[in-house]
Amino acid sequence: MLTKLEVHGFKNLLNFSMNLGPFNCIAGLNGVGKSNIFDAIRFLSLLSSTSIVEAALAIRDSESSDPLDIFWTNGEIRVEELRLAVEMIVPRDVIDDFGRKAQATSTFLRYEIHIARDLQDEANGSLGLYLAYESLNHIKKGDAASLIHFPLDAGRFRDQVIVNNRKGAGFISTSKSDDGVIEISQHQDGGSRGHAQKIPARHVPKTVIANTNSSTWPTILAARREMQSWRFLSLEPTAMRRSNKMHEDGRVGPDGGRLAAALHKLYRRDDHIYSRIANRLSRIIPTSDVRVDVDQVRQLLTVEVKERSGTFLPARALSDGTLRFLSLCIMAEDPDFNGLLCFEEPENGIHPAKMDAMLALLKDLAVDPFSPVSDTNPMRQILIATHSPVLVRLETPDDLIYADLVKVRGPTGKPTATVRCKSLRESWRVRAGGDFVDKGSIISYLTLPQNSQIDLFETEEGSS
């Protein structure tokens, strides 16, 4: 779970900071930079598995773009370094790439990374990106109350998920040797026992986090597993309608694919799963049952939904909205689905009258911080971005974040536009010191356009 995100020099984000809770809804006008917030999180997630250059190329799914596009620019100059940091609660129990189990020493961590440009390499016509700084530090359990701001039950939730048996130095640190070489040190969980492993940073293609795959470094591995678990959902009707191979991966894909495989996996564990998902779905749309058709001959799995008329319809015959609801229902029932889920524009394909049901389903996915974490209350976090005024009106002040463009002093010393996340005065984010926005300031976002041809509040006498 992410509790805080800090970004500087990444795309249009300058000195950006945001506190997060179990459920977070970012709203704002087009072009503000909401997607850049998601991209910063995605970049960090990619850095836990791929090389720095591959992560830069993968942002916004545009592998033909220039990797340097992730660095802030005003069109004339580009910053030489970008910085990202997160504070996060990570799983204590981890399994390394060789199947060995281990336990993290600390579960509340701060991870920071700086990526820099090599101007000399660029001048010679080659791509010069390198790791300039990386650190992973534990956060004391006693400091958790002042750093985790969202409402929670301290005894049932916070004290359960936060463990710290670490003193002294962090798990990853950065220093500069006498000859000026930047070295990243990887420290064992035992602290001072054993020598730190030093890595020259300038020419390593991956971060230390990405190179950690052994239970020898359990807390670093736990941080990596947390970052690898962050999902970025973009539900595509074509993918959701597709049948799956019998032995396909049983997890819902980022595009909503593998619905049948995921549901079939859950059914093999619990034969009551169909009725539970059907019950969830029936509160939203007129359906009475859900099942997976198993074609043994073709080795195919197909999701089918039963209408109130009694007819089972395969996924390929279902509406986009039904498929979206179904995919969320399946994820809500999957105990293996943990971590952060980022979902841009969840309102797509959903009728405004059903928006409250969709929002309730998304909130059901998020962990309840007033109850212990368990199989029925998995450690899940939801971050959505929306353009929908309807969705904004349905949100609670605690969960709503308004992304606004503001002028700040930029890297050139001149005013430049960047993003600030603001919340309503009564929210926990403002009580934690965050920027606030008055309801009157977002009224233009919530009302009809100035040139609207239909006035929803027009009286019958006033109509022509």
C-alpha positions as CSV (number, residue, x, y, z in Angstrom):
1,M,0.0,0.0,0.0
2,L,1.3,3.4,-0.9
3,T,0.8,6.0,1.8
4,K,2.7,8.9,0.1
5,L,4.1,9.7,-3.4
6,E,6.7,12.4,-4.1
7,V,7.8,13.4,-7.6
8,H,10.1,16.1,-9.0
9,G,11.2,16.6,-12.5
10,F,9.1,13.8,-14.0
11,K,7.0,15.1,-17.0
12,N,5.1,18.1,-15.7
13,L,5.4,17.2,-12.0
14,L,7.5,19.5,-9.9
15,N,7.8,19.2,-6.1
16,F,4.7,17.1,-6.2
17,S,3.5,15.3,-3.1
18,M,0.3,13.3,-2.4
19,N,-1.0,11.4,0.6
20,L,-2.9,8.2,-0.2
21,G,-5.5,6.1,1.6
22,P,-7.2,2.8,0.8
23,F,-9.5,4.5,-1.8
24,N,-8.5,7.6,-3.8
25,C,-10.3,9.3,-6.6
26,I,-8.4,12.0,-8.6
27,A,-10.6,14.3,-10.6
28,G,-9.7,17.2,-12.8
29,L,-10.1,18.7,-16.2
30,N,-8.4,17.3,-19.4
31,G,-4.7,18.2,-19.8
32,V,-4.0,18.9,-16.1
33,G,-1.7,16.0,-15.7
34,K,-3.7,13.3,-13.9
35,S,-2.2,10.7,-16.2
36,N,1.3,11.8,-15.3
37,I,0.7,10.9,-11.6
38,F,-0.3,7.4,-12.8
39,D,2.8,7.3,-15.0
40,A,5.1,8.1,-12.1
41,I,3.7,5.2,-10.1
42,R,3.9,3.0,-13.2
43,F,7.5,4.0,-13.8
44,L,8.5,3.0,-10.2
45,S,6.7,-0.3,-10.7
46,L,8.6,-1.0,-13.9
47,L,11.9,-0.1,-12.3
48,S,11.3,-3.0,-9.9
49,S,11.6,-5.5,-12.8
50,T,13.1,-3.9,-15.9
51,S,16.0,-1.8,-16.9
52,I,15.9,2.0,-16.5
53,V,15.8,2.5,-20.3
54,E,13.1,-0.1,-20.8
55,A,11.0,1.5,-18.0
56,A,11.3,4.9,-19.6
57,L,10.3,3.5,-23.0
58,A,7.3,1.7,-21.7
59,I,5.7,4.8,-20.1
60,R,2.3,5.5,-21.8
61,D,2.7,2.4,-24.0
62,S,4.8,4.3,-26.6
63,E,8.0,2.3,-27.2
64,S,8.8,4.6,-30.2
65,S,9.0,7.7,-28.0
66,D,12.2,9.3,-26.7
67,P,13.0,8.0,-23.2
68,L,14.1,11.5,-22.3
69,D,10.5,12.6,-22.6
70,I,10.0,11.5,-19.0
71,F,12.2,14.4,-17.8
72,W,10.5,17.8,-17.2
73,T,11.0,20.3,-20.0
74,N,9.7,23.7,-21.0
75,G,10.4,23.1,-24.6
76,E,13.8,24.8,-24.4
77,I,15.6,23.1,-21.6
78,R,15.3,19.7,-19.9
79,V,16.1,18.9,-16.3
80,E,19.2,16.7,-15.8
81,E,17.7,14.6,-13.0
82,L,14.3,13.4,-11.9
83,R,13.4,12.2,-8.4
84,L,10.7,9.8,-7.1
85,A,10.0,8.6,-3.6
86,V,7.3,6.6,-2.0
87,E,6.3,5.6,1.6
88,M,4.7,2.2,1.5
89,I,3.4,-0.7,3.6
90,V,4.9,-3.9,2.2
91,P,4.0,-7.6,2.8
92,R,6.0,-9.2,5.6
93,D,5.9,-12.7,4.2
94,V,7.7,-13.1,0.8
95,I,8.8,-15.9,-1.5
96,D,11.9,-15.4,-3.6
97,D,12.4,-16.4,-7.2
98,F,13.7,-19.8,-6.1
99,G,10.6,-20.7,-4.0
100,R,12.2,-19.9,-0.6
101,K,10.1,-18.2,2.0
102,A,11.4,-15.3,4.1
103,Q,10.1,-12.5,6.4
104,A,10.9,-8.8,6.1
105,T,12.4,-7.1,9.1
106,S,10.4,-4.0,8.4
107,T,7.1,-3.4,6.6
108,F,6.8,0.4,6.6
109,L,9.4,1.7,4.2
110,R,10.5,4.8,2.3
111,Y,12.0,4.2,-1.1
112,E,13.7,7.0,-3.1
113,I,15.4,7.0,-6.5
114,H,17.0,9.6,-8.7
115,I,17.5,9.0,-12.5
116,A,19.9,11.3,-14.2
117,R,20.9,12.2,-17.8
118,D,24.5,11.8,-19.0
119,L,25.0,15.0,-21.1
120,Q,28.3,13.8,-22.5
121,D,26.7,10.6,-23.8
122,E,23.9,12.6,-25.3
123,A,26.3,14.9,-27.1
124,N,28.0,11.8,-28.6
125,G,24.6,10.6,-29.9
126,S,24.0,7.8,-27.4
127,L,21.3,7.5,-24.7
128,G,22.7,8.5,-21.3
129,L,20.4,7.5,-18.4
130,Y,21.9,6.3,-15.2
131,L,21.1,5.6,-11.6
132,A,22.2,8.6,-9.5
133,Y,20.7,7.6,-6.2
134,E,18.7,4.8,-4.6
135,S,17.7,4.3,-1.0
136,L,15.4,2.1,1.0
137,N,14.9,2.9,4.7
138,H,12.7,1.6,7.5
139,I,10.2,3.8,9.2
140,K,9.9,3.4,12.9
141,K,6.6,2.0,14.2
142,G,6.3,4.9,16.6
143,D,6.4,7.3,13.6
144,A,3.5,5.6,11.8
145,A,0.8,7.5,13.6
146,S,2.2,10.8,12.3
147,L,2.9,9.6,8.8
148,I,-0.2,7.5,8.0
149,H,-3.0,10.1,8.0
150,F,-6.1,8.3,6.7
151,P,-8.7,7.2,9.3
152,L,-8.1,3.7,10.7
153,D,-8.3,1.4,13.7
154,A,-4.8,1.5,15.3
155,G,-5.1,-1.8,17.1
156,R,-6.9,-3.8,14.5
157,F,-5.2,-2.5,11.4
158,R,-2.1,-0.3,11.8
159,D,-0.4,-2.4,14.5
160,Q,-1.1,-5.5,12.5
161,V,0.4,-4.4,9.2
162,I,3.4,-2.4,10.5
163,V,6.3,-4.3,11.9
164,N,9.8,-2.9,12.5
165,N,12.7,-4.8,13.9
166,R,15.4,-2.7,12.3
167,K,17.7,-0.2,13.9
168,G,20.4,2.0,12.4
169,A,21.2,2.0,8.7
170,G,18.7,1.4,6.0
171,F,18.5,-1.5,3.5
172,I,19.8,0.4,0.5
173,S,22.0,3.5,0.6
174,T,24.0,5.6,-1.8
175,S,27.4,7.2,-1.2
176,K,30.3,8.6,-3.3
177,S,33.7,7.0,-3.0
178,D,37.0,9.0,-2.8
179,D,37.4,8.8,-6.6
180,G,33.9,10.2,-7.2
181,V,32.2,6.9,-8.1
182,I,28.6,6.7,-7.0
183,E,28.1,3.4,-5.1
184,I,24.8,1.8,-4.1
185,S,25.2,-0.3,-1.0
186,Q,22.9,-3.3,-0.3
187,H,22.6,-4.0,3.4
188,Q,21.6,-7.3,5.0
189,D,18.6,-7.4,7.3
190,G,20.9,-8.3,10.2
191,G,22.2,-4.7,10.2
192,S,25.9,-4.4,11.0
193,R,26.5,-8.1,10.7
194,G,28.0,-8.9,7.4
195,H,29.5,-6.6,4.8
196,A,27.3,-4.4,2.6
197,Q,27.4,-5.3,-1.1
198,K,28.6,-2.3,-3.0
199,I,27.5,-1.7,-6.6
200,P,28.9,1.0,-8.9
201,A,25.8,2.8,-10.0
202,R,26.8,4.6,-13.1
203,H,26.8,1.6,-15.5
204,V,24.2,-0.8,-13.9
205,P,21.2,-1.1,-16.2
206,K,18.8,-1.9,-13.3
207,T,18.0,-0.7,-9.9
208,V,19.1,-2.6,-6.8
209,I,15.4,-3.4,-6.2
210,A,15.1,-5.0,-9.6
211,N,18.2,-7.1,-9.1
212,T,17.1,-8.5,-5.8
213,N,15.5,-11.9,-6.2
214,S,16.9,-13.8,-3.2
215,S,15.6,-14.3,0.3
216,T,19.0,-13.2,1.5
217,W,17.6,-9.7,1.3
218,P,14.0,-10.2,2.6
219,T,13.1,-6.6,3.2
220,I,14.4,-5.4,-0.2
221,L,12.6,-8.3,-1.7
222,A,9.4,-7.4,0.1
223,A,9.7,-3.8,-1.3
224,R,10.2,-5.3,-4.8
225,R,7.1,-7.6,-4.5
226,E,5.0,-4.7,-3.4
227,M,6.0,-2.6,-6.3
228,Q,5.6,-5.5,-8.7
229,S,2.0,-6.0,-7.4
230,W,0.8,-2.5,-8.6
231,R,-1.7,-3.0,-11.4
232,F,-2.8,-0.6,-14.1
233,L,-6.3,-1.4,-15.3
234,S,-7.5,-0.4,-18.7
235,L,-10.6,-2.6,-19.5
236,E,-10.9,-3.5,-23.1
237,P,-14.2,-5.1,-24.3
238,T,-12.4,-7.3,-26.9
239,A,-10.2,-8.8,-24.2
240,M,-13.0,-9.3,-21.7
241,R,-15.2,-11.1,-24.4
242,R,-12.4,-13.5,-25.3
243,S,-12.5,-17.2,-24.3
244,N,-9.5,-18.5,-22.5
245,K,-7.3,-21.6,-22.8
246,M,-7.9,-24.3,-20.2
247,H,-4.6,-23.8,-18.4
248,E,-4.2,-20.0,-19.0
249,D,-3.0,-17.8,-16.1
250,G,-5.9,-17.5,-13.7
251,R,-5.6,-13.8,-13.0
252,V,-7.6,-10.9,-14.5
253,G,-5.3,-9.1,-16.9
254,P,-4.7,-5.4,-17.1
255,D,-7.0,-5.2,-20.1
256,G,-9.7,-7.2,-18.4
257,G,-8.7,-10.4,-20.2
258,R,-8.6,-13.9,-18.7
259,L,-12.0,-13.4,-17.0
260,A,-13.0,-17.1,-17.7
261,A,-9.6,-18.4,-16.5
262,A,-9.8,-16.3,-13.3
263,L,-13.3,-17.3,-12.5
264,H,-12.6,-21.0,-13.2
265,K,-9.6,-20.9,-10.8
266,L,-11.8,-19.4,-8.1
267,Y,-14.5,-22.1,-8.7
268,R,-12.0,-24.9,-8.3
269,R,-11.2,-23.5,-4.9
270,D,-14.7,-22.7,-3.8
271,D,-17.8,-24.1,-5.6
272,H,-20.0,-21.3,-4.1
273,I,-18.1,-18.6,-6.0
274,Y,-20.6,-18.5,-8.9
275,S,-23.5,-17.7,-6.5
276,R,-21.6,-15.0,-4.7
277,I,-20.5,-13.2,-7.9
278,A,-24.0,-13.6,-9.3
279,N,-25.4,-12.0,-6.2
280,R,-23.0,-9.0,-6.5
281,L,-23.8,-8.6,-10.1
282,S,-27.6,-8.8,-9.6
283,R,-27.5,-5.7,-7.4
284,I,-26.3,-3.8,-10.4
285,I,-27.7,-5.3,-13.6
286,P,-30.7,-7.7,-14.2
287,T,-28.9,-11.1,-14.0
288,S,-29.5,-14.2,-12.0
289,D,-26.4,-16.5,-12.4
290,V,-22.8,-16.7,-13.6
291,R,-20.8,-19.7,-14.7
292,V,-17.9,-20.9,-16.8
293,D,-18.6,-23.1,-19.8
294,V,-15.8,-25.7,-20.1
295,D,-15.3,-27.0,-23.6
296,Q,-13.1,-30.2,-23.1
297,V,-12.8,-30.8,-26.8
298,R,-11.3,-27.4,-27.7
299,Q,-9.9,-26.9,-24.2
300,L,-11.6,-23.5,-23.9
301,L,-13.2,-21.6,-21.0
302,T,-16.0,-19.1,-21.6
303,V,-17.8,-16.9,-19.1
304,E,-21.6,-17.0,-19.3
305,V,-24.1,-14.8,-17.5
306,K,-27.8,-15.7,-17.0
307,E,-30.3,-13.1,-17.8
308,R,-33.5,-12.8,-15.7
309,S,-35.3,-14.4,-18.7
310,G,-33.4,-17.6,-18.0
311,T,-31.0,-17.5,-21.0
312,F,-27.3,-17.9,-20.5
313,L,-25.3,-15.5,-22.7
314,P,-21.6,-15.9,-23.4
315,A,-19.2,-13.1,-22.8
316,R,-19.1,-12.2,-26.5
317,A,-22.8,-11.3,-26.3
318,L,-22.6,-9.1,-23.2
319,S,-22.5,-5.3,-23.1
320,D,-19.4,-3.4,-22.3
321,G,-20.9,-2.2,-19.0
322,T,-21.8,-5.7,-17.9
323,L,-18.3,-7.0,-18.7
324,R,-16.8,-4.1,-16.7
325,F,-19.0,-4.9,-13.6
326,L,-18.3,-8.6,-14.0
327,S,-14.5,-8.1,-14.1
328,L,-14.6,-6.0,-10.9
329,C,-16.8,-8.6,-9.2
330,I,-14.3,-11.4,-10.0
331,M,-11.4,-9.3,-8.7
332,A,-13.3,-8.5,-5.5
333,E,-13.6,-12.3,-4.9
334,D,-10.0,-13.2,-5.6
335,P,-8.0,-13.4,-2.4
336,D,-4.8,-13.5,-4.5
337,F,-5.5,-10.0,-5.8
338,N,-3.5,-7.7,-3.5
339,G,-1.7,-4.4,-3.8
340,L,-2.5,-1.2,-5.6
341,L,-4.9,-1.0,-8.5
342,C,-4.7,2.1,-10.7
343,F,-7.8,2.6,-12.9
344,E,-8.2,5.6,-15.3
345,E,-11.7,6.6,-16.3
346,P,-13.7,3.8,-14.8
347,E,-16.8,5.5,-15.9
348,N,-16.2,4.5,-19.6
349,G,-19.1,2.3,-20.8
350,I,-21.2,2.9,-17.6
351,H,-24.5,4.6,-17.7
352,P,-24.7,7.5,-15.3
353,A,-27.5,5.9,-13.4
354,K,-25.2,2.9,-12.6
355,M,-22.3,5.1,-11.6
356,D,-23.0,4.8,-7.9
357,A,-23.1,1.0,-8.2
358,M,-19.7,1.0,-10.0
359,L,-18.2,3.3,-7.4
360,A,-19.5,1.1,-4.5
361,L,-18.0,-2.0,-6.2
362,L,-14.6,-0.2,-6.5
363,K,-14.7,0.8,-2.8
364,D,-15.5,-2.8,-1.9
365,L,-12.3,-3.8,-3.5
366,A,-10.3,-1.5,-1.1
367,V,-9.1,-2.7,2.3
368,D,-11.2,-1.8,5.3
369,P,-8.7,0.0,7.6
370,F,-11.0,-0.5,10.6
371,S,-10.7,-4.3,10.4
372,P,-7.7,-6.7,10.5
373,V,-6.2,-7.7,7.1
374,S,-7.4,-11.3,6.2
375,D,-8.6,-13.3,3.2
376,T,-11.9,-11.5,3.5
377,N,-10.2,-8.1,3.9
378,P,-7.2,-8.3,1.6
379,M,-4.6,-5.5,1.6
380,R,-5.8,-3.7,-1.5
381,Q,-5.7,-0.1,-2.5
382,I,-7.6,1.7,-5.3
383,L,-6.5,4.8,-7.2
384,I,-8.9,6.0,-9.9
385,A,-8.8,9.1,-12.2
386,T,-12.0,10.5,-13.6
387,H,-13.4,13.2,-15.8
388,S,-16.9,12.4,-14.8
389,P,-18.9,15.1,-12.9
390,V,-21.4,12.4,-11.9
391,L,-18.6,10.4,-10.3
392,V,-17.3,13.5,-8.5
393,R,-20.7,14.3,-7.1
394,L,-21.0,10.7,-5.7
395,E,-17.6,10.9,-4.0
396,T,-17.0,11.6,-0.3
397,P,-14.8,14.5,0.7
398,D,-12.3,12.0,2.3
399,D,-11.8,10.1,-1.0
400,L,-11.9,13.0,-3.5
401,I,-8.7,14.6,-4.8
402,Y,-8.9,17.5,-7.2
403,A,-6.0,17.8,-9.6
404,D,-5.4,21.5,-10.4
405,L,-2.8,23.4,-12.5
406,V,-0.9,26.0,-10.5
407,K,2.0,28.3,-11.2
408,V,5.3,27.6,-9.3
409,R,8.9,28.7,-9.7
410,G,10.3,26.2,-12.2
411,P,13.8,24.8,-12.7
412,T,14.6,27.9,-14.8
413,G,13.7,30.2,-12.1
414,K,10.6,31.4,-14.0
415,P,6.9,30.6,-13.3
416,T,5.8,27.4,-14.8
417,A,2.6,25.3,-14.6
418,T,2.5,22.1,-12.6
419,V,0.0,19.9,-10.8
420,R,-1.2,20.2,-7.3
421,C,-3.6,17.8,-5.6
422,K,-6.2,19.5,-3.4
423,S,-8.9,18.2,-1.2
424,L,-12.1,19.6,0.4
425,R,-11.6,21.3,3.7
426,E,-13.3,18.6,5.8
427,S,-11.1,15.8,4.4
428,W,-8.3,14.0,6.3
429,R,-5.8,15.0,3.6
430,V,-6.3,18.7,4.5
431,R,-6.1,17.9,8.2
432,A,-2.8,16.3,7.4
433,G,-1.5,19.6,5.9
434,G,-2.6,19.1,2.3
435,D,-3.8,21.9,0.0
436,F,-7.5,22.6,0.1
437,V,-10.0,23.5,-2.5
438,D,-13.4,25.1,-1.8
439,K,-16.5,23.6,-3.4
440,G,-17.1,26.8,-5.2
441,S,-13.7,26.5,-6.9
442,I,-14.8,23.3,-8.6
443,I,-18.4,24.3,-9.4
444,S,-17.5,24.8,-13.1
445,Y,-16.4,21.2,-13.2
446,L,-19.7,20.0,-11.8
447,T,-22.1,22.0,-13.9
448,L,-23.2,21.9,-17.5
449,P,-21.1,23.7,-20.2
450,Q,-21.9,27.4,-20.7
451,N,-23.3,26.6,-24.2
452,S,-25.6,23.8,-23.1
453,Q,-28.8,23.5,-25.2
454,I,-30.8,21.8,-22.5
455,D,-31.2,23.3,-19.0
456,L,-31.9,20.5,-16.5
457,F,-33.4,23.0,-14.1
458,E,-35.6,24.8,-16.6
459,T,-39.2,25.1,-15.4
460,E,-42.1,24.1,-17.5
461,E,-43.4,27.7,-17.7
462,G,-40.0,28.9,-18.8
463,S,-39.7,26.4,-21.7
464,S,-40.6,27.3,-25.2
